[in-house]
């Protein structure tokens, strides 16, 4: 009788991840990784197809790279971290992913339970030092589902369940703890190439809900759309653009994390919700965590509000009391396409007067934004000026721009559904640089631009990120908007205490970052092209030089741009 074919459970897990669609494992290894490393070598020796395992020198970068890769491809990836200490470094990325509905398969080792007598038992002092009563607590609130692998024969079922739950709407990260002793055991090798045992669930809007939403918008005298996380697909991006223009519906992209319609679209309004809410009698909210600020803005009592998205009531957020007269759970792209078809069924829009009025107002407001941006280039620059110069340099290149307290969206001309990504609303800093690395890894031919503040750059573990860019030959453009302060903190203080002591101080407490390091030297340590720009007149040529370097040498280019304090 032939013995059943087996392999190390660590190797079996990796093989199964490949079968369910994982392309990359972003990993920072530790003493719990011997069975994973042995599994990689064993699978290679046996010609078993595996995801590409990449060494990522910091777990925060690993999480953000998985996040960025998903934004570029729509495919969830795996992160593997070292026991509790590596998982702690993953926590910020897990929070970011949870808030933005990004599915990540997060794994970390667990310090061995046994002290002797088993393969994989504790062998070094940290085996005792890293043990926790509840390791999963580090990421449980940010995880849709969690589990600890108990037996090697569970590998296939646990991997499949993790993938299916992460990719079910509303999507989000999941976590699996991997004890070293279990990974060291032999697991069945048969069946690792079978199709997934279960498929993700997808929420779909009912036809009745879509008809009701279409009727509300079609009959409204002053409808408005608020969009925060983009349109979800190129088809939905085009459909929303067409529907808004046909019906004369202004679209406000307040604190936009993704792009829903082009920034120069006739119906694209400025980011201020106040004038729109003042007159709106029907509002469609597309996948927005906070479509406006209730302390400042308030829709009219008779206004009908439709909330549409993966999780229109944001059920994982304890307090979020935005009114929803019609709640539609669905993927945003599917909902937009269905709504467009339902609106078309109402016949010709016949809203020429509203289209003209709205487009003239939006064109006027956009001219003012561009004029202010152009005027901000004398000496130390404004962020708007940097944004405008970047926009002009990348126009027509199909670029993707990521901004983390970096370039503002308003002065830019952005025209496709993957053109813009802002920092997650969870506020876990250090996201833009490594997320851009993940996007560049997914599409090496696309121009990827990461813009961020100087504080955010320091949060990103830049030495680790530059090492990744060099090791993987990822040729993105990185622009640091350097004002030597926590600008967002300063603005928050001024918003609450506009006439307070802090506002009148020469140096506001707890906001200064001087002296700022020479960031160009950090980049050059990993063979990147880097330049500092102090004067606005020099910026257009510097961006051109950076893009020329990327095109010619296919490696990272960094611009450290001095901007005025916020």
C-alpha positions in Angstrom: 0.0 0.0 0.0 1.4 3.4 -1.0 1.8 5.9 1.8 -0.2 9.1 1.3 1.8 12.0 -0.1 2.7 14.6 2.5 4.7 17.8 2.9 5.5 20.3 5.6 2.4 22.0 6.8 4.1 25.4 6.2 4.7 24.4 2.5 1.2 23.1 2.1 -0.2 26.4 3.4 1.9 28.3 0.8 0.8 26.1 -2.0 -2.8 26.5 -1.1 -2.5 30.3 -1.0 -1.3 30.2 -4.6 -4.2 28.1 -5.7 -6.8 30.5 -4.3 -5.2 33.5 -6.1 -2.4 34.9 -3.9 0.4 36.2 -6.1 2.7 37.5 -3.3 3.5 36.9 0.3 4.9 40.0 1.9 6.9 38.6 4.8 9.2 39.7 7.6 10.6 36.4 9.0 11.5 35.5 12.5 12.3 32.4 14.6 8.8 31.1 14.0 9.5 30.9 10.3 11.7 27.7 9.9 8.7 25.6 8.7 7.7 28.3 6.3 11.2 28.6 4.9 11.6 24.8 4.8 8.2 24.7 3.0 9.4 27.2 0.4 12.5 25.1 -0.3 10.5 21.8 -0.3 7.9 23.1 -2.7 10.6 24.4 -5.0 12.4 21.0 -4.9 9.1 19.3 -5.8 8.1 21.8 -8.5 5.0 22.9 -6.6 3.8 26.4 -7.7 3.8 28.9 -4.9 3.2 32.7 -4.4 6.3 34.8 -4.7 7.6 35.3 -1.1 9.2 38.7 -0.7 11.3 39.9 2.2 9.9 43.1 3.5 12.1 44.7 6.2 9.2 46.2 8.2 5.7 44.8 8.7 4.0 48.2 8.3 5.4 48.3 4.7 4.2 44.7 4.1 0.6 45.6 5.0 0.6 48.8 2.9 2.1 47.0 -0.1 -0.7 44.4 0.1 -3.2 47.3 0.4 -1.7 49.0 -2.7 -1.5 45.8 -4.7 -5.3 45.2 -4.1 -6.1 48.8 -5.2 -4.3 48.1 -8.5 -5.6 44.6 -9.1 -8.6 43.8 -7.0 -6.8 40.6 -5.8 -6.2 40.1 -2.1 -2.6 39.2 -1.0 -0.9 37.7 2.0 1.2 39.2 4.8 3.2 37.0 7.1 4.7 38.5 10.3 6.8 37.3 13.2 4.7 36.3 16.3 3.2 39.1 18.4 5.9 41.7 17.8 5.6 41.5 14.0 1.8 41.4 14.4 1.9 44.6 16.5 3.7 46.3 13.6 0.9 45.1 11.3 -1.8 46.6 13.4 -1.9 50.1 11.9 -2.0 48.5 8.4 -4.9 46.2 9.5 -6.8 49.2 10.8 -6.3 51.1 7.5 -7.4 48.0 5.5 -10.5 47.5 7.7 -11.7 51.0 7.3 -11.2 51.0 3.5 -12.6 47.5 2.9 -9.4 46.1 1.6 -9.1 42.3 2.0 -5.7 41.2 3.3 -4.8 37.6 4.4 -2.8 38.4 7.5 -0.8 35.6 9.1 1.7 35.6 12.0 3.5 32.9 13.8 2.7 32.0 17.4 5.5 31.3 19.9 5.7 27.6 20.4 3.3 26.3 23.1 5.6 23.4 24.1 9.0 23.6 25.8 10.3 20.2 24.7 9.4 16.9 23.1 8.0 18.2 19.8 9.6 19.4 16.6 9.3 23.2 16.7 9.3 23.5 20.5 10.9 26.5 22.1 14.6 26.8 21.6 15.5 30.4 22.4 14.5 32.8 25.2 12.2 34.8 23.1 10.0 31.7 22.9 9.0 32.6 26.4 9.2 36.4 26.0 6.9 36.6 23.0 4.0 34.5 24.5 0.7 36.3 25.0 -2.6 35.2 26.5 -4.4 36.7 23.6 -2.1 37.5 20.7 -5.1 38.0 18.3 -6.2 40.9 20.4 -3.6 43.0 18.7 -5.7 43.0 15.5 -9.0 41.5 16.4 -11.0 44.7 16.1 -9.7 45.3 12.7 -10.3 41.7 11.5 -13.4 40.3 10.0 -12.5 36.8 11.2 -9.7 35.2 13.1 -8.5 31.7 13.9 -5.5 29.8 15.2 -4.4 26.8 13.1 -4.7 23.7 15.3 -3.8 20.8 13.1 -1.8 20.4 9.9 -4.7 18.8 8.0 -6.7 22.0 8.5 -4.4 24.0 6.1 -6.6 23.8 3.0 -9.9 24.5 4.8 -8.5 27.4 6.9 -6.8 29.1 3.9 -10.0 28.8 1.8 -12.2 30.1 4.6 -9.9 33.0 5.3 -9.8 34.0 1.6 -13.6 33.7 1.1 -14.4 35.7 4.2 -11.9 38.5 3.4 -13.3 38.9 -0.1 -17.0 38.8 1.0 -18.8 42.1 1.1 -18.1 44.2 3.1 -14.5 43.1 2.4 -11.7 43.4 4.9 -8.7 41.8 6.5 -8.7 38.4 8.3 -6.1 37.0 10.6 -4.7 33.5 11.2 -2.2 32.6 13.9 0.3 29.9 13.0 1.9 27.9 15.9 5.3 26.7 14.9 4.8 23.1 16.1 1.7 22.8 13.8 3.6 24.1 10.8 6.4 21.7 11.4 4.1 18.7 11.1 3.4 16.8 7.9 0.2 17.8 6.0 -1.6 16.0 3.2 -0.2 17.1 -0.1 -3.1 15.7 -2.1 -5.9 18.1 -3.1 -3.8 21.3 -2.7 -4.5 22.2 -6.3 -8.3 21.7 -6.1 -10.6 24.7 -6.6 -11.5 26.7 -3.5 -13.9 25.0 -1.1 -16.1 28.1 -0.8 -16.6 31.3 -2.7 -17.0 34.8 -1.3 -20.5 36.3 -0.9 -21.4 39.5 -2.8 -24.1 41.9 -1.7 -26.5 42.9 -4.6 -29.0 45.7 -4.6 -32.6 44.6 -5.2 -34.3 45.9 -8.4 -36.9 47.6 -6.2 -34.3 49.5 -4.3 -32.6 50.7 -7.5 -35.9 51.8 -9.0 -36.8 53.7 -5.8 -33.4 55.4 -5.8 -33.7 56.3 -9.5 -37.2 57.8 -8.9 -36.0 59.9 -6.0 -33.1 61.3 -8.0 -35.1 61.8 -11.3 -37.9 63.7 -9.6 -35.7 65.8 -7.3 -35.3 69.5 -8.2 -31.9 69.7 -6.5 -30.3 66.3 -6.4 -26.6 65.9 -5.2 -24.2 63.0 -5.2 -21.5 62.6 -2.6 -18.7 60.1 -3.5 -15.8 59.3 -1.4 -14.3 56.0 -2.5 -14.4 56.2 -6.2 -16.7 54.4 -8.6 -15.2 51.0 -8.4 -14.5 50.2 -12.0 -13.8 52.0 -15.3 -17.3 51.2 -16.5 -18.9 52.6 -13.4 -16.6 55.7 -13.6 -17.9 56.4 -17.1 -21.5 55.6 -16.2 -21.5 58.0 -13.2 -19.9 60.7 -15.3 -22.6 60.3 -18.0 -25.5 60.1 -15.6 -24.4 63.2 -13.7 -24.1 65.2 -16.9 -27.3 64.0 -18.4 -29.3 64.9 -15.3 -27.3 67.9 -14.2 -26.4 66.3 -10.8 -23.4 67.9 -9.0 -20.9 65.4 -7.6 -19.0 66.4 -4.5 -15.9 64.3 -3.7 -15.5 65.4 -0.1 -12.3 63.9 1.4 -12.1 61.6 -1.5 -10.1 58.4 -1.1 -10.7 57.4 -4.7 -11.8 59.2 -7.8 -15.5 58.9 -8.9 -15.6 61.3 -11.9 -12.9 63.4 -13.6 -11.8 66.5 -11.6 -12.6 68.7 -14.6 -16.0 67.2 -15.3 -18.7 69.8 -15.7 -20.6 68.3 -12.7 -17.5 68.0 -10.5 -18.0 70.5 -7.6 -15.5 71.7 -5.1 -14.9 69.8 -1.9 -17.1 72.0 0.3 -20.5 70.3 1.0 -22.1 73.4 2.5 -23.6 75.1 -0.6 -24.8 71.8 -1.9 -26.5 70.7 1.3 -28.2 74.1 1.6 -30.3 73.5 -1.5 -30.3 69.7 -1.9 -33.7 67.8 -1.7 -32.2 64.4 -2.7 -28.8 63.0 -1.9 -27.1 59.9 -3.1 -24.1 59.0 -0.9 -21.7 56.6 -2.7 -19.6 54.5 -0.3 -18.8 57.4 2.1 -17.7 56.9 5.7 -18.5 60.5 6.5 -20.0 62.4 3.5 -20.0 65.7 5.4 -19.2 67.0 8.9 -22.5 66.9 11.0 -21.1 69.6 13.4 -20.8 72.0 10.4 -23.1 70.7 7.7 -26.7 69.6 7.8 -29.1 68.5 5.0 -32.6 69.9 5.1 -35.3 68.0 7.0 -37.2 67.2 3.8 -34.2 66.0 1.9 -34.3 62.3 1.0 -30.9 60.5 1.5 -29.8 57.3 -0.2 -26.7 55.5 1.2 -25.2 53.0 -1.2 -22.0 50.9 -0.8 -20.5 47.7 0.5 -21.6 48.6 4.0 -23.9 51.7 3.7 -24.4 52.0 7.5 -20.8 51.4 8.3 -21.7 48.7 10.8 -18.1 48.3 12.3 -18.1 52.0 13.4 -19.8 52.4 16.8 -21.0 55.9 16.2 -22.0 57.0 12.8 -25.5 58.6 12.7 -25.9 59.9 9.2 -29.5 59.7 8.1 -30.3 57.0 5.5 -33.8 56.9 4.1 -32.8 54.2 1.7 -29.9 51.9 2.5 -28.5 49.9 -0.5 -25.8 47.3 0.2 -23.9 46.4 -2.9 -20.5 46.9 -4.6 -20.4 50.5 -5.6 -19.6 49.8 -9.3 -22.6 47.4 -9.6 -24.9 49.9 -7.9 -23.8 52.7 -10.2 -24.4 50.7 -13.3 -27.8 49.5 -12.2 -28.8 53.0 -11.2 -27.7 54.4 -14.5 -29.9 51.9 -16.3 -32.8 52.8 -14.1 -32.3 56.5 -14.6 -32.2 55.9 -18.4 -35.5 54.2 -18.2 -37.1 57.4 -17.0 -36.5 58.8 -20.5 -34.7 62.0 -21.6 -33.5 63.9 -18.6 -34.6 67.3 -20.0 -32.5 69.1 -17.4 -30.6 71.5 -19.8 -31.1 74.5 -17.5 -29.7 72.6 -14.4 -26.8 71.3 -16.5 -25.9 74.7 -17.7 -26.3 76.4 -14.3 -24.2 73.7 -12.5 -21.5 73.5 -15.1 -21.0 77.3 -15.2 -20.7 77.5 -11.4 -18.3 74.6 -11.3 -16.2 76.0 -14.1 -16.0 79.3 -12.3 -14.9 77.6 -9.0 -12.3 75.5 -10.8 -10.8 78.6 -12.5 -10.4 80.1 -9.1 -8.7 77.0 -7.7 -6.3 76.9 -10.6 -5.5 80.6 -10.4 -4.7 80.3 -6.6 -2.5 77.3 -7.3 -0.6 79.2 -10.1 0.0 82.1 -7.7 1.5 79.8 -5.1 4.9 79.3 -6.7 6.9 82.3 -5.5 9.6 81.3 -3.1 8.5 78.6 -0.7 5.5 76.9 -2.5 2.0 76.2 -1.6 0.8 72.6 -1.7 -1.7 73.6 -4.4 1.1 74.9 -6.6 3.1 71.6 -6.2 -0.1 69.7 -7.1 -0.7 71.8 -10.2 2.9 71.4 -11.4 2.7 67.6 -10.9 -0.7 67.5 -12.7 0.7 69.3 -15.7 3.7 67.0 -15.9 1.8 63.7 -15.8 -1.2 64.8 -17.9 -2.1 62.0 -20.4 0.3 59.4 -18.9 -2.4 57.3 -17.2 -0.7 57.8 -13.9 -1.9 56.8 -10.4 -1.3 59.4 -7.7 -1.3 58.6 -4.0 -1.5 61.4 -1.5 -1.0 61.2 2.2 -1.2 64.8 3.5 0.7 65.6 0.2 -0.7 67.0 -3.0 -4.3 68.1 -2.7 -6.7 66.8 -5.4 -8.5 70.0 -6.3 -5.8 71.6 -8.6 -5.2 68.3 -10.4 -6.6 67.1 -13.7 -7.5 63.5 -13.1 -9.5 61.5 -15.6 -9.6 57.8 -14.9 -10.8 55.6 -12.1 -7.4 54.6 -10.9 -6.0 58.2 -11.0 -6.3 59.1 -7.3 -5.9 57.5 -3.9 -5.8 59.4 -0.7 -4.7 58.2 2.7 -7.2 55.9 4.5 -9.6 57.6 6.8 -8.3 55.5 9.7 -5.3 57.9 9.7 -2.6 55.2 10.0 0.4 57.3 8.8 3.2 56.0 6.6 0.8 54.5 4.1 1.5 56.3 0.8 5.1 55.3 0.1 4.7 51.5 0.7 1.2 51.4 -0.8 2.7 53.0 -4.0 5.4 50.2 -3.9 2.6 47.6 -3.9 0.8 49.3 -6.8 4.1 49.5 -8.8 4.8 45.9 -8.1 1.3 45.1 -9.6 1.9 47.2 -12.7 5.5 48.0 -13.4 4.6 49.9 -16.6 2.2 52.3 -14.9 3.5 55.7 -13.7 2.9 55.6 -9.9 3.4 58.8 -7.9 3.4 58.9 -4.1 3.1 62.3 -2.5 3.2 62.8 1.3 4.1 65.2 4.0 7.5 65.1 5.7 6.0 63.6 8.9 4.2 60.9 6.9 7.4 60.1 5.1 9.2 59.6 8.4 6.3 57.4 9.6 6.7 55.1 6.5 10.0 53.7 7.7 11.7 55.2 4.7 15.0 53.3 5.0 13.0 50.0 4.8 10.8 51.3 1.9 13.8 52.6 -0.1 15.5 49.2 0.4 12.4 47.5 -1.0 12.3 49.8 -4.0 15.9 49.1 -4.8 15.6 45.3 -4.2 12.5 45.0 -6.4 13.5 47.7 -8.9 10.3 49.6 -8.4 10.5 53.0 -10.4 8.0 55.2 -8.7 8.1 59.0 -8.2 8.1 60.1 -4.6 7.4 63.7 -3.7 7.7 64.9 -0.1 5.8 68.2 0.6 8.1 69.4 3.4 6.8 72.1 5.7 8.7 70.9 8.8 5.6 70.5 10.9 2.5 68.4 11.6 0.3 70.5 9.3 -2.9 68.6 9.9 -2.5 68.9 13.7 -1.9 72.6 13.4 -5.0 73.1 11.3 -7.1 71.0 13.7 -6.0 73.2 16.6 -6.8 76.4 14.6 -10.2 74.9 13.7 -11.2 74.5 17.4 -9.3 77.4 18.9 -9.0 80.0 16.1 -8.2 82.8 18.5 -6.5 80.7 21.2 -3.1 81.0 22.7 -1.7 78.3 20.5 -2.9 80.2 17.4 -1.0 83.3 18.6 2.2 81.5 19.6 5.3 81.9 17.4 5.7 78.1 17.4 2.6 76.0 18.1 3.4 73.3 20.7 3.7 69.7 19.6 3.5 70.5 15.9 7.1 71.3 14.9 9.4 68.8 13.1 12.5 71.0 12.9 15.3 70.2 12.3 14.1 68.1 9.3 16.6 65.5 8.1 18.0 65.6 4.6 15.6 63.2 3.0 17.6 63.1 -0.3 20.4 61.4 1.6 18.1 58.7 2.9 17.0 58.0 -0.7 20.5 58.0 -2.1 21.6 55.4 0.4 19.5 53.0 -1.6 20.8 54.2 -5.0 17.7 56.4 -5.7 17.8 59.6 -7.8 17.0 62.5 -5.4 16.8 66.3 -5.5 15.8 69.0 -3.1 13.6 71.9 -4.5 13.4 75.1 -2.5 11.9 77.6 -5.1 8.7 77.2 -7.0 10.4 78.3 -10.2 12.6 75.2 -10.1 9.8 72.7 -9.6 8.5 72.0 -13.1 12.1 71.2 -14.4 12.8 69.0 -11.3 9.6 67.0 -11.9 10.6 66.6 -15.6 14.1 65.4 -14.6 12.6 62.9 -12.1 10.3 61.5 -14.8 13.1 61.3 -17.3 15.2 59.3 -14.7 12.3 56.9 -14.1 11.8 56.4 -17.8 15.5 55.9 -18.6 16.8 54.1 -15.5 13.7 52.4 -14.1 14.4 53.2 -10.5 12.9 55.4 -7.8 13.1 59.2 -8.0 12.5 61.4 -4.9 11.8 65.2 -4.8 12.0 66.9 -1.4 10.0 70.0 -2.0 9.9 72.8 0.5 6.3 74.2 1.0 4.8 76.9 3.1 3.5 76.0 6.6 -0.2 75.0 6.4 
